[in-house]
């Protein structure tokens, strides 16, 4: 499993664990809802941040792959010119 996926699952697990802990904590309904809302928002922000990081890494990999393909095509053309005379 990739490290990126591990981070997402970790954040999701922490969020779920926090929600369950709050549900079983001795607090009023209003306090519990407020805490759940805060934890949910924190988890949502963490997942959004992870998503942005994944997108950026994906873009970087795409650009790197594109440069490799362009370089390979250039080398192929140079080889063809050398062989073709």
BELSULVEN-V207855 format. One record per residue. N is the residue number from 1. RES is the residue in one letter. PSI is psi in whole degrees, 0 to 359 (999 if undefined). OMEGA is omega in radians with two decimals (* if undefined). Layout:
# BELSULVEN-V207855
N&RES&PSI&OMEGA, N&RES&PSI&OMEGA
This chain:
# BELSULVEN-V207855
1&X&136&-3.13, 2&X&154&3.13, 3&X&324&3.13, 4&X&317&-3.14, 5&X&324&3.12, 6&X&320&3.14, 7&X&316&-3.14, 8&X&314&3.14, 9&X&324&3.10, 10&X&312&3.14, 11&X&317&3.12, 12&X&318&3.13, 13&X&317&3.11, 14&X&317&-3.14, 15&X&315&3.14, 16&X&316&3.12, 17&X&318&3.13, 18&X&319&3.14, 19&X&316&3.14, 20&X&317&3.13, 21&X&320&3.14, 22&X&325&3.14, 23&X&327&-3.12, 24&X&357&-3.14, 25&X&144&3.13, 26&X&93&3.11, 27&X&164&3.12, 28&X&162&3.14, 29&X&319&-3.13, 30&X&316&3.11, 31&X&317&-3.13, 32&X&315&3.12, 33&X&319&3.13, 34&X&314&-3.14, 35&X&318&3.11, 36&X&319&3.13, 37&X&315&3.13, 38&X&314&-3.14, 39&X&321&3.13, 40&X&316&3.12, 41&X&318&3.10, 42&X&317&3.11, 43&X&320&3.12, 44&X&316&3.13, 45&X&319&3.13, 46&X&318&3.11, 47&X&322&3.10, 48&X&318&3.10, 49&X&317&3.12, 50&X&319&3.12, 51&X&319&3.11, 52&X&319&3.11, 53&X&318&3.12, 54&X&319&3.12, 55&X&317&-3.14, 56&X&317&3.10, 57&X&321&3.11, 58&X&317&3.10, 59&X&316&3.14, 60&X&315&3.13, 61&X&321&3.11, 62&X&312&-3.14, 63&X&320&3.11, 64&X&316&3.10, 65&X&320&3.13, 66&X&318&3.10, 67&X&319&3.12, 68&X&317&3.13, 69&X&317&3.11, 70&X&317&3.11, 71&X&318&3.13, 72&X&320&3.12, 73&X&319&3.10, 74&X&316&3.12, 75&X&321&3.10, 76&X&315&3.12, 77&X&319&3.11, 78&X&318&3.11, 79&X&320&3.12, 80&X&321&3.12, 81&X&320&-3.14, 82&X&315&-3.13, 83&X&319&-3.11, 84&X&342&3.02, 85&X&999&*
